[in-house]
Amino acid sequence: MKIVDILVVCFFILSIYSTIVDSQLPLNSDDLVSIRWIAQQFSTPWDMNATDCNSIQKSINKPRNLGFICINDTLNTKQYVSTLDINIDYTAVDNGFPNSSITQLIFPKISGINIIQKKLLKNPSLNILKLLDHSDYSNLSINSIRVGLTQLAWLISFDSMNITFPNNFPNFIQIYSFALLRCNISNDVPNKVLISPTNFIYLTTTNPPLVVDLKVTKNYTLRNLFADFTTYSTYTFDESVFPSLVSINAVFYLKTRVLTEFGIFDPIRNGTVYIDSTCTSLQQLSITNQTVYPLDLSALPVSSFTTSNNNQLFIFKKQLVSFTRKLYNGPFPDESMFSTASVPIVEGNIIPATTLPLYNNLTNLVSILVSSSSVYGPVPERYCQLTVVDLSGTNISSIPDCFKCYWDKFKDIFLERNVFHYQPSITIRGKNLGYTSEQPSLFTIQVPNEMIVFTPTSPIGTFNLIFKTYQGSQTIPISIITGNYIKNISYIQLPNSLTIILSGLFNTSSNIKVILDSYNYQVLGLNEESIEMAYDHVFDVDKILNIRFDSTSDVFNLTLDYKKVYPLISAISNIKSEGGVISLFGYFGDNGQNNISVLINNNSSCTAISQSNSTIVCNADKLPVGILPIILKVDGYSFSTNIKVGQYNPEEVSVDCGSSKPLCNGNGDCKATGVCQCNSGFNGYYCENKIFEGGVIGENLTTPTPTFRADGQEFTFNMLAVEELDSSRKVVKSIPTNNWNFTTTKTTTTTISQYRLIHSSIEIIEATIQYSSEPMNIEFAGMSYVLPPYSIKLSVSIEGWTYQSLLSTLRVVFSTAFEQQQECGGEKNTISTNQIDKSLNYLKIVKNGVSFYGKFYDVSLSDGQPTYSFVEIVNGEANTSDISIGINLSQCQRCLIDPDFSLLVAIQDKCEEKSKTWIIITIVVVVGVFVAALLVVGAIYIKKHKSSIKVKFEIMLERFEKNK
């Protein structure tokens, strides 16, 4: 993930509007004391004598990012501060010294705090962190500091301040995300800052050294760490301590099996990185000004390697697809490291000076880009096999003949414009225009290769200009017109309006009108090269717009394929029937997010309390349980989707732990959530089966298809395709998943196989299969559970999908074929859906007394946020010879579906057979965003020699009982 993406997604660097309620109710005493302390300490231009929100801020004329928002209490008797934002420069006002006897800043209903220090603190000895961290917040549901992320944890962000951490900080507040930007930090970052629920750390400092205390062994929930340290310390990141860590940007001793990307970007200081052999998931390695050990990284699955100002000579496995070395002094890389479709880029000084390398197998490379003055001599003939060659800045002396065959393509002539209004002489700019003119009567070279002066022989018409190329002559037509010429049409979606831009060549005196139906419009700009029109209308539906260009000289009928670019909801936080704070994640425009409304179930308003271009936080009243429509309107534009509302009170939860006692068949506990948690050795929705630990899990070298083999038999479960669905759920794009690159890593207990889909479009689709002889602790999308031994975990990720419209969604489809067999022992094949939305809950196939069981959760990760995900039977008929299961995802740029862990189970042999075979099925369930995974592991006890047995496959919709 790029640093810019981290800043945008995790810290929401867009300010909150300081909209103040109009009510003149007095501010409660705690808030008033705290606000006056803030005004004194930061010298803000607020009225120290006023007692209500509006009056305190009247002197600042309510500018953005320098104020606070208030809300009324339920009885409309007092006001409470909801958000506080000091985020712009202002004229400092001396409000006196803050009261040093105040030991607590109390904001009883605060939901957001953001402070960027623009003025000197009135009393630098006072510690705002200490004043905010007190017992009054121990049970308070505070949304966030900065912009709201979660109801129970804070997001702390301070910029350009002197920071001293109080002892044992934090004592009471819970931190989700912690940012100190350009701060002067006087002591070490406490260990407790990183303890759950902290998910994201961003630290930049102005004073070295900065030390993060990680000595205490904790089970950290940290997933992302960016540390722009100026002096480095060494830390061991062990998976047992950081089970969720997926992204690091700092200097560390790396020891983790889950980290996939590692980057150090320090343009000034040098550091050292030690990479342990246990980093078996590390795929992308980027370092600047660092020394990395060991040099032999061939045991790791690194496919992308980038360095700057590093001259070490590394060894990689033959799987590099991206290799970039900048500010480099050393020899050319060895071709043994490159995989198919690799792109090596070398910028620096090749030492010793040499000719281009005579790579033996250039078919592995797509292109070579070299920029080094120490490279000399001819380009080898075998470089003709490459698609792209860039040797800018080298001292090559000659090229092979194959390059000359396509010289006109390498040195193509380009003109910035080829349509003009008549003038006696016309200046035309371009590239590769040559040194001399082939038609001196028509044009002359003004600047070699870049500019010509064209002299038309008539005031209208088409003229063919001839340029000399290596291959011969190239002719480019030039048109001289008196009217108008439209080259391109584009648009900008704005609040409550649409701006359309025409580019081309225009006669500004020809009384031009650009008519879009009968909508009113305003001319924003009109010159010879472009026309910009603003239409006073909200175009809330994607459609083809018919535009009429009318002038005294020309009439054109134009069409514009209009598609909304915002708002888009990609994820919605979990919500219960009691209501409360809901966070919407996505893209909501860059125009301040005006006039926001959120409507749930067509009649329940969710009041917005904070917003940015990527997050909207609102407060909802009580809601009915079920799948409810949610409609968001921003700047006049709407977006609708569905949310799942669960039960809130434990006494209202439907108990589904079996119809007879003992509940959970006596093999587990019926939890407060109303479902069974099985004892060790048991599984099934009602803990009705024992876990089967036999069989052999097969390794697939071509596709991520989990396979179990025994006694000459096998069963597999295949991922068929990733599909894009339009608003009518019609498939508008499909990528088959049948061609993969493959690597595998094994330890004494665990096997991890990684796959990357090979296909022609830009999307990155990856899968990981993992299984172990020991239990595996799994955390995903807020869920934690243990995957028993001899189970298979399949994870899938989809990144960079290009959607046809905001209404499109994704679906990952899996399929399995199974032979028909008789029922045995009274158990039946079962497909169960949950009572709220009929999303697939679990799948159980019983054959000859043995059960194949897969359980599913309706949750996925969308751009890093957990959200609702519907699981369905795609092929509809359950009595067909195969079952296709689809996992639906909201529109996301990084979709992660991580496994629902399903176990192999067996009760007892209830059928007498002469020959028996165990087969595992693994079904992948998509439950996530940034990696997607669907996983079902099952066991089928089938007859080896009997190929045609009648099976009765029933769909059993489990009914849930409500206990009130």
N, C-alpha and C positions, 0 to 999 in steps of 0.2 A: 504494500500500500504506500502511495506517495505521501510525503509530509503534508502537502496541500490537502489531500483527501482526509488525512487524520484531523487536521485543524477544522475543516468544514464539518465533518461528520460528528466528531467527538466533542468539540468545544463550541460549535455553533456561533462562529465569530460574525454574527449579525445581531445588531442590538435590538432590544425590546422597545416598542413604542411606549412612551410614558403618558398614557392616557389616564387622566384623573377623573374619578367619579364626580358628578356635579353636586352630590349631596353635601350640605354644610354641617353634617353631623360631626361632633367632636372626635378627634383621634383619641383612642384609649391611652391611658397614662403610660403603660409600658412602651408602646410604640413611640409616643411623643418624646419621652426621655431619650430613647435610643436614636431617634431621628435628629434631635438637637445635638446629641453627642457626635453623630456623623457630620453634621453641618459645621460643628466647631473644629473637629479634627481635620477635615478635608477642605475647609473654608469655602463651602458651596454657597451660592447666592440665594439662600432660603430665609424666609422671615422667621426670626427666632421668637417672636411674640405671638404668632398665629397658632391656632390650636386645631385647625382642620386641614385636610390634605390640599384643597384648592388654594386656600389663603397662604399656606406656607410657601407654595411654589408660584404664586402670582407674579413675583418680580422677575422670574426667568422666562415668562411667556410660554411656558410649557414646551421647551425644545426637546427633541428626542435625546435619549441617552443621558439626561441629567435630571433625574427626578424619581418619583416613586408612584406606584399605582395603589389605590386603596379600594377596599371592599367594605360593605356594610355587614354588621352582624345580622343574625336571623330575625331579631326583633327591631331592626332599624333604629337602634339607639346609639351606636358607636361605629367608628370606622377603624379598620385594621390595615396595616401595610401588607400588601400582597407581593409586590416586587420592588426592588431597589436597584437602580442602574446609574452608575457614575462612569461614563464612557466617552466623554468628549472634553475638549479644552474649554475653559470658562474663566471669567474674571474672578479672581479670588476675593472673598469678602471676609474681613476679620470679625468673626462671631464670638471672639473670646476663646479662652482655653477650655478644653473639655474637662469635665469634672473627673479628677483623678480618683475620687472615692467610689465611682461607679465600678462595680466588679462584674457586671453582666450586661450585655446588650440583648434585650428581650424583644423579639418580634413574634407574637403568639401565632400569627397565621401567615407568616412569610412563605412565599413559594419560589422566590428567585432573588439572588444577590449577585451583582457584577460590579467590580471596582477596578478601574485602571487609574493609578495615581498620576494626576496631571500637575499637582501643586505640592509644595513642601508640606509635610505633616505639621500640624500645630504643636503637637507633643510627641516626638518620635519615640519616646520611651514607652508609650502605651501600646499594648499588643492586641490587635483586633482578633487574632485567632483565639487568644485566651478568653477574651470577652464573649466570643460567640460559642465557645465550647463549655456548656454548663448543664446542670441537671434538668432545667426546665425543658430541654429538648430531648430528654431521654425517651419520652413516650410520644413526642409530637410528630405527626406525619408531615414532615417538611418535604416539599417537592424537590427543590434543588437550590444550589447557589450557582449562578450564571444563567442557565436555561434549563427548565425542568426535564429530567430524564425518568426519575422513578419516585414513587410516593414516599419511600422510606429511607432514601439515601440522598446525600448532598453532592452537588457538583461544584467544587471550589475552584475559583479562578481569580488570581491576583496578578496584576501587571505592573512592572516598574516600581516595585515597593521593596523596602527593607523588611525582611522576614526573619523572625526568630521563633522557632517552634517551642511552645510551652512543654513543660515536663509531661511525659506520658500522653502526649497529644496523638489522636483525639480520645477523650474520655467518654463523651456522650454522643456526639454527632457521628453519623455513619456516612462514609464518603464513597460515592460511586466513581467519580472521576476527579482527578486532582491536577491542577495546572498552576505552575508558577512561571510566568513569562518575563524574562529579562529582569528577574528579581535579584537582590543582593541578600543571600541567605547566610546567616551568621552561625548556624549550627547544623548538625547532621539531620537528614530527613528521618523521622522516627519510623521504627519498624511497623508500628500500628497503622500508619497511613496506608500500608499495602495490604492489610488484613481485610478479609471479606467485610463488606461487599465490593471493595475497590476493584474496578475492572480496567481502568485506563489511567496511566501516569504520563504527564508531560512536564518536563523540567528543563528550563533554560536559565542560566545564571550569568551574572556579570562578575562574580568573584570566585575564582578557584580556591581550594577544591570543594566540590560538592559530593558528599558521601551519603548513600542510601543504606541504612542499617538493615541488613537482611540476615542477621546472624541467628535470630530466633526461628526455629523450625515451625512453620505454620503451613496449613493447606491453603495457599493463596488462590483467590479467584481471579487474579490479574490475567488479562488477555492481551493487552497492548501496552508497550512501554517505549516511550521516546525520551531519550535523555541527551540533550545537547551539552554534555559536560565539557569543561575546558581542561580539566585534569581528571584522570581516570583512576578508579580502583578496580579490584578484581573480585568477581562474584561467581559462585557456582549456581547455575540454574538447573536444578535437578527436577525431573518430572514428578517425583514424589512431593515436592514442595510447590511446584507451579504446574498443576495438571491441566490448566486451561490456557496456558500461554501459547499464543499463535504468532505474535509479532513483537520483535525487539528492535530497537534502534539505539544502541549504546555499546559499551565495551565490556565484555564479560568472558568468563570461562563458560562456554556453552556445553550443557549436558542435559538434553531433553529430546525425547522421541517424538514430540508433537509439533515442534517448531518447524514451519515450512519456509519462512522468509527471514533473513537477517541482513540488516544494513547499518553501516556506520557512515555518517556524512559530516565529517568535521574538516573544514577547509584549512584549519590552522594547526591544531595540535596533533602529535603522533601518539598512537596508542597500540595496544597489543590485544589480539583476539586469539583465544585458544578454543579449538573446536574438537569436542570429544567424539569418539567413534560411535557413541550412542545416538547421535543426531541423525537418525535414520529417516527422518521426514524432510530434512533440509533440501530445498530445491532451488531457491534463489539466494545468491550470496553477493552483496554489494558492499564494497569497502572504499573509503577515502582516507589517505594518510594513516594507514594502519599496517602493522606487521601481523601476519596470520600464521599460526602454527596448528597442525603440522603442514608441511608442504605437500605430502601425499594425501589427497582428499578423494582417492579413487574408491574408498569404501562407502562414500556418501552419494545419494542420488541427485547431486547438483546438476541442473540442466541450464541454469542461467548464471553467468559469472561476470561481474563488472568491477573494475578497479580504477582508481585514480591515484597517481603518485605512489605506486607500489611496483617494485621491480623484482619481486620474488618469482621463482619458477615453480609453478604448481603442477601436480599430476592429478588428472581427473579420469573418471571412468568414461568410456566412449559413449557419452550421452549428452554432451553439450550442444544446445541448439542456439544459444546466445553467448557470445564471448567478446567482451569489450575491454580494452586496456588503454587508458588515457594518461598523459604525462608519464609515459612509460619509457624506460631505458633498458633494453634487453633484446634477446633474439626473438625470432618469430615463434609462435606457439607450435607445438607438435601436433600433427594431424591426427594422431591416435586418440585424441580427446574428443573429436568432433563426431556428433551423431548426424543422421540424415537431416538435411535442410538446415544446416548450421550457417551462421553469419558471423565470422570473425571480423572484428574491427580493432585496428591497432593505430593509435595516434601517439607519436612521441619520437624517440630516437632509437632506431634499430642498431644495436651494438653486438658485434662489430658491423661496420658498413658492409652491405652485402646486396646481392641481387634478390629478386623475389623467390620465395621457396618453391622447389619443384615437388609439390605435393603429389603423391602417387595416385590418390583416389579422390579427385576433385568432384566426383558425383555426390559425395557427402555434403558438399557446400553449395549454398544458393548464391552467395556473393562474397567478395573480399573487399574490404575498405581499408586502405593503408595510407597514412599521411606521415611520411618521414623523409627528410632530405638525405638521409644516409642510405636510402634504397636507390640503386642505380641499375643500369644495364637494360637489356631487352625484356619485354613481357613474354614469358614462356608460351609456346604454342598450345600447351594443354589448358591454358586459361580460357581457351575458346569454349570450354565446357560450362563456364560460369554464366549465370544469368545477368549479374550486375558486377561490374568492376569499377571501383573508384580509387584512383591512384593520385589524387590531388596532393601536391606538395612533395612528390617524389622526383627523382632525377632519372626517370626511365629514358632510354635512348631510342627505343623502337617498339613497334607493336606487331603482332602477327597479322597475316592477311585477313583472317576472319573478322577482325575488328573493322577493317576497311570496308568489308561488305555491308556493314551496318553503320558506317560513319555518319550518314545523314540522320540516323536516329540518335547517335551520341551527340551530334552537333546540330540539332534541329533548329531551324530558324523560327523565331517567335516575334510577333508584332503585338503590342499592347492593344491596338485598335486597328480595324480595317474598314470602318465606315466613318465618313467625314462630311461636314458641310463644306461647300466650296470656299476656297481662299486661293489667291494667286500662288502662294507657297504654303505647304502644310508640313509641319514637323511631326515625324513619326518615330516613336521610341520602340526598342525591342532588344533581342539578344541574337548573337551570332549572325549579324547582318553583313559581315565581311569588311574588307578593306577598300575595295574599289567597286564602282558601279558598273554593271553590265549595260545600263541604259542611261547614260549621262544626260540625255535630253529629258528624261522623266524624273530622275532623282539623283542626288549626290550624297556621298557619305559625309556627314557632319562630324560624328564621333565614331571612330572605327568600332564595328560590331554592335554599337548601341543606339545610334541615332542617324536618321537620314532626313533630307529635305526633299519633299515630293512636290513637283510642279505639274498640276493637272492641265491637260491641253483643252479641256472643255468644262463647263460648270456643272455637268451632270454626266453620270455614266460609270462604267466599270473599267478599271485599268489593271492590267496584269504586270506586276513588277517581278523581274527576274533576278534571282540571287544566285551566286556561284557557290557550290558546295564541293566537298571532296569527291562526291560521286558524279557531279555534273551540275546541272542547273535545277533550281527549284522555283516554281512560279507561285506567287501569292496574289490573289485578286484584291484590289482596293476599290471601294464604292464611294462615289460622290453623290449625295442626295440633297434635295431641297426641303424635304419634309421631316418625318420622324422615323426613328428605327428603335425597336425594343429588342434588347438582347436577353434580358433576364428579368424575372419578377420574383420578389421575395416579400416576407411579411414579418412583423414583430407583434406578438401578443402583449397588450398592455392592459392595465386596469380599466375595465368597462369600455375598451375601444380596441381598434385594430389599425396598425400602421402598415400600409402597403408601399413598397419601394420598387420603382421601375428603373432599370439601368439600361443605357443604350446611347442614342444620339437624338436630341430633341431640339426642335425649332421653338424657342421660348416665346416667339411672337405669333404663334399659330393658334392662340386661344384654346389651349389644351384643357380638356375635362376628362377625368378618370371616374367613371360612374360604376358604383357597385349597388345594384338594385336601386332602391330609392333612399338609401341611408345618407344622412347628412355627413359632410366631410369638410375637413380643413386642409388647405395646402400648407404643408410644413416646409417644403423646400422645392425649388424648381430651377434647374440650371441645364446646361447643354448636355450633361452626362447622366443626370438622375432626376427623378421626380418622387417626392415623398408625400403621401396623403394619409390623414388620420380620419377614420370612420367611427362615428359615435354610436357604436353598437357592440353588444356582447355576442360573439360567435361561439356558442357553447357546445356546438355539435360539429364533429368532423364532416366536411362536405366539400364538394367542388364548387368554388365561387366563380360566377360568370362576371367578368369585368369588361366594360366597354371603354375603349380609349377613343376619344372624339377630339378632332381638331379641324381647323379650316383646310388642312392639306391631306389628312389621313384619318381613316377609321379602322380600328382593330378590335376584334372580339377575342378576349383573352380568357384563359381559365387558370385558376389557382387551386392546387390541391391543399386545402387548409386542414391542418391537424393541430389540436391544442397541444401546448407544451407544458402546461400546468393548469390546475393542481393535480398532483398524483400522490396517492397514499400507497406506500409500499409495505408498511407494517403498522400494526396497532397493538398497544400494550394489553396485557391481560385485564379483564374487567369482570367483576362479579355483580350480582343482582342488587347489592347494596348501593352501587354507583361509586362515585368518588372520582379521583383524578385519572384521566385517560391521556396517554401520549400518542399522537399521530406522527409517524415518520414518513418522509418522502421528499417531494420537491413542491414548494408552494410559491414560487416566483421570487424575483429579486426586486420587487417594487414596494416592499414594506408590509405586505400581507394586510391590506385594508379590508374592512367590512367582512370579517370572518364570521361565519356561522356554521355550527355543527348540529345536525339534527339526527337523532337516533330513534328508530322505530316510528318515523314519520310524525311523532308528536312530542318527543322529549328533547329539549334543548340542552346542549352541553356547552357551558359558558367558557369561552376562551380566557385563559389567565396569563398565557405567555405564548410567543410565537417567534419563529425565525424562518429562513427560507427552507429549512430542512426539518423543523419540529414545530408542532402545535400542541400545546397542553391545554386541556379543558376539564371542567368539573361537571360530572353528570349526576342527575338525581337517580332515585331507585329505578331499576329496569326489570322487565320480565326476563325469565330464563329462556334461552333459545338463540336461534340465529336471527339477528335483527339487521335491518338495513341501516346504513349510516350514510348521510349525505353531507359533504363538505362544500361550502361555497367560499371562495377567496377572490376578491377583486371582481365579483360578478360571475365567475366561472365555477362550475360544479364538478364534483367527482363523487361517485357512489360505489359502495362495496358493502360487504357484510361483515359483522363482528359476531363472535360467539360469546354470549353472556352466561356465566356459570352461576351455581348456587353459592350464597354467601354464608348463611348460618349453618353450622354443622348439623343442627336438628332438621334442616330442610334438605340435606343431601340424600339423594336416593341411594339406598343400600342395595348393592348387587353383589352379594357374597355367597350366592347359592340359595336354593329354595328350601333346603332342609338343613337341620342341625345334625352334627356340629357344622357351623359355617365354615366355608373354605375347606370343606371335606375333612376338617380336623388337621389339615396339613399346612395351615397358615393362619394369619390374623386378619380380621376384617378391620381395616383402618378407618380413620375418621372421614376419609374421602369417599367411603362407600365401596371400595374395591379391596380385593384380597392382596396381601403381601405374603408370598409363600415362604415356607421354611426351606432351609438348605436341603437340596436333593429333590425338591418338588417344583412343579410348574403347571401351567394351564391357567385359564382365566379364573377358575375356582380351585386351583391347586389340586386338581383331580388326578394328575399324572406324576410319575417319577421322571427325573431327567435321565435320558439315555446318554451314556458317555462312550459308546462304541463307535466303530466305523473309522474310515480313513477319509480325511478331507483332501480332495484332489486340487492340484495347482494348475490353473489355466494360464497358458503362456500367451494367449492371443486376445482374450476378452475378459472383463471383470465378471466372470460367471462362477459363483461359488458352486462347488461340486462335492458330493460325498459318494465314495465308491466302497463297495464290499461284495465279495463273492461274485465278481464279474458284472455287477449291476451298478448303475449310477443314476442320479437325478440332478438336474441343473435348473437354475432360474435365471432367465436372460433379461437384460435391459434392452428394449427394442428401439426406443427413440426418445428424443426430447422434442416436444411439440409446442408451438405457439398457437394459442386459441384466441379468436376474436370475441367480441361481446356476445355473440350468439353461440359461442363454444364450438365454432367451426374451426378446423385445423387450417391455418393459413401458412404455416411453415413447419417443416419437420426435418430434423437432422438424425439420420440413422446412426446407431451406435454399434458399428460392426467392425471397426478398424482401429486398433489401439497400439501405442507403445507400452512396453512392460518392463518393470524392474521389481525385484523382490529382495527383502531383507529378513534374515532369520536369526533368532536367538535360541537358547536351549528350550524355551517354553513358548515363544511367540513367533508367528509368521506375519509379515506385513507385505502385501503386494500392491504396487501402485501402477495405475494405468492413466495414459493421456490419449484422448481421442484424436485420431488423424483425420482431418477433413478439410474441405476447401474454404470454408468461411472463417470469420475472425473469432468466433466464440471459443472459449477455453473450457473444455469439459473433461473433468478428471474423476477418477474413482479409486477408492482404496478398500482392499479386503484385508481384514485382520482377524486372526483367531489364535487361541491360546489354550494350553492345558491347565491354566490357572484362571481364577476369576479376574475380571477386568473392571475397574471402577470407571464409570462413564458419566460425564457431565455434558449436557447439551440443552440449550434453550431454556435454562432454568431448572431442568430436571436432572436428578442424580440417581443413579441406580447401578447395580452390579450385574455384569454380564457373566453368567456361569461358565465354567470350563466347557470346552468342546462345542462352543457356539461360534457362529460366524457373524462378523460385523462388516457391513458394506456401506461405505460413505460415498456420496457423489456431490460434486460441486460444479456449478455452471457460472461462468463469468463473462461479462462483456456482450450479452445478447442485445442485438439491435431489434427493437420492437416496431411494428407497423403503426401503432397508435398507443395512446395512454390507456386504452381499454383492453389491450392485449394482456394475457397472462401465460404462464408456462405450465406444462404438464410433463412429467417424466413417466414413461410407460414401461412396465415390466410384464413378462409373460412366462408361463410354464406349461408344459404339456404333461399329462398324466394318463396312465392306463386305467381303464375301467376295471373295478374289482368289486367283489361282494362285500356287503357289510359284515361285520364280525363282532360278536360279543355284545351286541346291543347298542354300542356307540354309533353316532351318525356324523357324517360330514357336516360341518357347520360354518356358515359365514355370518358373523354377528356385526350389527351396526349399532352405534350409540343412539340413545333416545332423542337427542337434541337435533342433530342434523343428518342422521343416517350415514355419517362417515364410517368407513370400515373400521371396526373395533378390534376384531380378531378373526383369524381364519384357522380352521381345524379340519384336517383331512385324516380320516380313520381308515386304516387298511389292515385287515387281519390282526386287530387288537392293538395296533401301535398307532400313535397319533403324531401327525405333523402339525405343529402349532406356531402361529405367528400372530403377535399382538402389535397394534399400531396406535400411534399418538397423532392427533391432528394439530401438529405444531411444526413450524419450519423456521429457518433463519433467513431473513430478508435484509440484505445490507447490514448485517450484524445485529438485527433486532428480532427477537422471537415474535412470531405472529401466527395467526390461524391458517391451517392448511387442510384442505378437504381430501380425503382418500376415498377412491371409488373403484368399482368394478367397471372396466371400460367396455368389455365386449358384451355386457348386459346379461346374456344367458348363462346361468351357472351350470347348465347340463351339457355344455359343449365340451369338446375334447381338450380345451385349454382355458386358462384363466388369465386375463390381462388386467393388471391393477395400475391405476393412474394416480399419481401424487400431484395435486394442484398447488401451484405457487403463485403468489402475487407478483406483480411486475417489479423486478429487482435487477440490479447490476451484478450483484454477487449473491447467488442463491446457494444455500447450504442445506442439504438434507442428510442428517446423520442418523444412524440406525436406531430404530426401535428394536430393542433386543428381544429376540424371540428364541426360545430354547428348544432343543431336541427333547422330546418326552416319550416315555413308554410306560404303560401300566403293567401288563402281564400278557403272556401268550394265551389268548382266548380261543384260538383256532389251531387245530392240529394240521400241520403242514409237513411235508417231507423235506422241503428245501426252503429256507428263508433267506431274505436279503434285506439288509438295512440300507436305507438311502436317506441322505439329508437334502432338504430343499432350503435354499436361502432366498428369501424375497427381500428386495430392497425397498424401503419406505422412505420417501422424500420428506424430511422434516426440517430442512434448514435452508439459508441464503448465501453468502460469500463463498460452502461445500454442501452437496446434497446427498442424502442417503436413505435408502429404503432397505429394510433388512428383515428377512423372515428366515428362521432356521427351523427345519422340521424333520421329522423322521417318519418314513413310511415303511411298513413291514409288508413286503409284497411277495407273492409267489413267483419263483424264478422261472418255472417252465410252463406256466399256464398263461397264455397271451390274450385270451378273450374271455373276460369275466364281466358279467353285467354289474354295473354299479348304480346305486341310487344316490344322487348328489342333491342334497336339500339345502335350501337357504333358510337359516333359522335366525329370525330377528329377535334378539334378546329383549325381553320386556323388563323394565326397571320399576321397582316398587318404591314409592315415596313413604318414608317414615317421618312423620311430623311429631 
